[in-house]
Amino acid sequence: MGRRILLAGAILVASLLVGATGAGAASTFTDAQGDAVGGAADFTQLAVSNDFDGNITFAFTFANRSVLTDDDLVLILLNSDKNASTGTSGADFAIGVGTFGAVLLRGDGTSFQPASAGTLTTSNNNLTVTINRSDLGGTTGFLFLAVSTLDSNTNAADVVPDSGASYDLDLKPVLDTLTAHFSPAKPKAGKVFRLAGTTLRLGDGTTVKADSITCVAKLSGKRLAGRCSWRIPVSARGKRLAVTLTARYKGASATFTPWRFVVR
């Protein structure tokens, strides 16, 4: 297996670092039927997807296989840092798939060595492979291709995508800071005090509008009725009001340090 993975790694460099096509999360790559040589499993499709927690799934479809045979070997070559100078022939990792299940190997510069992969699993008769990005060096995007071959015939092969591809993960964002504006700017006894707007800043520095905001207001430690709008009691003058906001965006949520006021 190791020698074939090394050879496929050379294909990775030639294909991915020259003509890789870009793709975002949940992408499907098709391959012409009948182009496999030497009796290798004939790819027609490879679907790649991930969830917000970084679980990456590769799902194969073959024209001439409903299940893998004992002679089949599928290799997924991954340039996990998109850097040609790291790994083995540009491949930082390789996932070998067969009737045995799946194994992860790490490119050490000259060969591929077995690597720990507690998240690596297969399903659908080993035609679907899932691994978390934590087992791939914490990758957020990678160059890749898959090669099918046979143990009995080193010349048997099919490749998908033919020119390799670049895949960027769609991950759960980090909610960094929340800016809030209230109306009026400070609460007044006997008046309505409400959240007027927010701006959410993500860990990568971008600013977005939160999918939703949950508000909790407490006057002298006692919760006030209302969602993001509250009528301040007439008797509240001089008391302390704390407003806690929880923002949700693309599956992530965070509760931010309370905004504190003294009621006028």
HELIX and SHEET records of a PDB file:
HELIX    1   1 GLY A    2  GLY A   19  1                                  18    
HELIX    2   2 ARG A  133  LEU A  136  5                                   4    
HELIX    3   3 VAL A  234  ALA A  236  5                                   3    
SHEET    1   A 7 THR A  21  ALA A  23  0                                        
SHEET    2   A 7 ASN A 153  ASP A 168  1                                        
SHEET    3   A 7 GLY A 141  LEU A 150 -1                                        
SHEET    4   A 7 ASP A  72  ASN A  79 -1                                        
SHEET    5   A 7 PHE A  93  GLY A  98 -1                                        
SHEET    6   A 7 GLY A 101  GLY A 107 -1                                        
SHEET    7   A 7 PHE A 112  PRO A 114 -1                                        
SHEET    1   B 5 SER A  27  THR A  30  0                                        
SHEET    2   B 5 PHE A  43  ASN A  50 -1                                        
SHEET    3   B 5 ASN A  55  PHE A  62 -1                                        
SHEET    4   B 5 THR A 128  ASN A 132 -1                                        
SHEET    5   B 5 THR A 121  SER A 123 -1                                        
SHEET    1   C 3 LEU A 175  SER A 183  0                                        
SHEET    2   C 3 VAL A 192  LEU A 202 -1                                        
SHEET    3   C 3 THR A 207  VAL A 208 -1                                        
SHEET    1   D 3 LEU A 175  SER A 183  0                                        
SHEET    2   D 3 VAL A 192  LEU A 202 -1                                        
SHEET    3   D 3 SER A 229  ARG A 231 -1                                        
SHEET    1   E 4 LYS A 222  ARG A 223  0                                        
SHEET    2   E 4 SER A 212  LEU A 219 -1                                        
SHEET    3   E 4 ARG A 240  TYR A 249 -1                                        
SHEET    4   E 4 ALA A 252  THR A 255 -1                                        
SHEET    1   F 4 LYS A 222  ARG A 223  0                                        
SHEET    2   F 4 SER A 212  LEU A 219 -1                                        
SHEET    3   F 4 ARG A 240  TYR A 249 -1                                        
SHEET    4   F 4 TRP A 259  VAL A 262 -1                                        
END                                                                             
